[in-house]
Amino acid sequence: MLAATILLFAAAVRAIQITAPANGTVWKSGEAQTISWSSVNTDPSEFTIAVQIQEPFSTQEIVKVETSAGSYSWTPSASLVGTDYRINFLNPKDNGILAQSGYFAIEQGSTVVSSAVPNASANGAGALVPSLALVAGSLAALLA
């Protein structure tokens, strides 16, 4: 039993890990931000990167990437200004969470990026279209 527990713990320690953003990071909207990770050869060959907001709870997929890439550059739109975001790495087989970043915030950057792009391009680049509740919450925070 002890050997099985140690083996399970060792496997968990070696799994894919998000190295950026770190807990407490503040990103600027309209500016390219790097999502990076470390992995081992037992991790899936690809996964989906998603951004999660806690209040109101929602998750939006950003892009599917090859694990071996090690990083992805994403530009959050101005409509995503807020706090309590996390990056999730989702297993392509069952959408289970492979890894989750600490909490980070997105502040208004010096460049305003439109969120009118409805879809990401074939390679995954593009603006994330937030839910109506998220936009309304961001607008209410700006007007407060």
C-alpha positions in Angstrom: 0.0 0.0 0.0 2.8 2.4 0.9 4.6 1.7 -2.4 1.5 2.4 -4.4 1.0 5.7 -2.5 4.6 6.7 -3.2 4.3 5.7 -6.9 1.1 7.8 -7.2 2.7 10.8 -5.5 5.8 10.5 -7.8 3.6 10.4 -10.9 1.7 13.5 -9.7 4.9 15.4 -9.1 6.2 14.6 -12.6 3.0 15.6 -14.5 2.7 18.6 -16.7 3.0 21.9 -14.7 2.1 25.4 -15.6 5.1 27.7 -15.0 3.5 31.0 -16.1 1.3 32.7 -15.2 2.3 32.4 -11.5 0.0 33.0 -8.7 -0.5 36.8 -8.2 0.6 37.7 -11.8 -0.9 40.8 -13.4 -1.3 40.8 -17.1 -2.2 43.7 -19.4 -5.0 43.5 -21.9 -3.9 44.1 -25.5 -0.4 42.8 -24.8 1.0 39.4 -25.7 1.3 37.2 -22.6 3.2 33.9 -22.3 1.6 30.8 -21.0 4.4 28.3 -20.3 4.7 24.8 -18.9 7.1 22.0 -18.2 6.3 18.4 -19.1 7.6 14.8 -19.1 7.3 12.1 -21.8 4.4 10.5 -20.1 2.2 13.6 -20.5 -0.3 13.7 -23.4 1.2 14.8 -26.7 -1.4 17.7 -26.9 -3.8 19.5 -24.7 -6.3 22.4 -24.7 -5.5 25.7 -23.0 -8.5 27.4 -21.4 -9.0 30.5 -19.3 -11.3 30.2 -16.3 -13.0 33.0 -14.4 -14.3 32.4 -10.9 -17.2 34.9 -10.7 -19.3 34.3 -12.6 -17.8 30.9 -13.2 -17.0 30.2 -16.8 -14.3 28.6 -18.9 -13.4 29.5 -22.4 -11.0 27.4 -24.6 -8.2 29.4 -26.1 -6.3 26.9 -28.3 -5.2 23.3 -28.6 -1.4 23.0 -28.5 1.4 20.4 -28.7 2.8 19.6 -25.3 6.4 19.8 -26.7 5.9 23.5 -27.6 6.5 24.5 -23.9 4.8 27.8 -24.3 2.0 29.8 -26.1 1.6 33.5 -26.6 -2.0 34.8 -25.9 -3.3 38.4 -26.1 -6.3 38.9 -23.7 -8.8 41.5 -24.9 -9.8 44.6 -23.0 -13.2 43.0 -22.3 -11.4 40.5 -20.0 -10.1 43.0 -17.5 -10.7 41.5 -14.1 -9.4 39.3 -11.3 -9.5 35.7 -10.2 -8.5 34.2 -13.5 -6.8 30.8 -13.9 -5.3 28.9 -16.9 -6.4 25.3 -17.2 -4.8 22.6 -19.3 -7.5 20.2 -20.4 -7.0 16.6 -21.4 -8.2 16.1 -25.0 -9.6 12.7 -24.2 -12.1 13.7 -21.5 -11.6 17.5 -20.9 -10.3 16.7 -17.4 -7.9 19.3 -15.9 -4.3 18.2 -16.4 -2.9 21.3 -14.7 -4.1 24.6 -13.3 -2.3 27.9 -12.8 -2.5 30.0 -9.7 -4.9 33.0 -9.7 -3.9 36.0 -11.9 -5.5 39.3 -12.9 -5.9 41.1 -16.2 -5.6 44.9 -16.1 -6.4 47.5 -18.8 -3.3 47.8 -21.0 -2.2 50.8 -23.0 -3.7 49.3 -26.2 -7.3 48.5 -26.6 -8.0 45.2 -28.4 -11.4 44.6 -29.9 -13.2 41.4 -28.8 -15.3 41.4 -31.9 -13.4 38.5 -33.5 -15.9 35.6 -33.2 -13.5 32.7 -33.8 -9.8 31.9 -33.4 -7.9 31.2 -36.5 -6.9 27.7 -37.5 -3.7 27.9 -35.5 -5.6 29.1 -32.4 -4.5 32.8 -32.5 -7.3 35.2 -31.9 -9.4 37.0 -29.4 -11.3 35.2 -26.7 -15.0 36.0 -26.8 -16.2 36.3 -23.2 -19.7 35.4 -21.9 -22.3 38.2 -21.7 -22.3 37.9 -17.9 -18.5 38.5 -17.9 -18.7 41.6 -20.1 -21.6 43.0 -18.0 -19.6 42.4 -14.8 -16.5 44.1 -16.3 -18.6 47.0 -17.4 -20.2 47.3 -14.0 -16.7 47.3 -12.4 -15.5 50.1 -14.7 -18.6 52.2 -14.0 -18.3 51.8 -10.2 
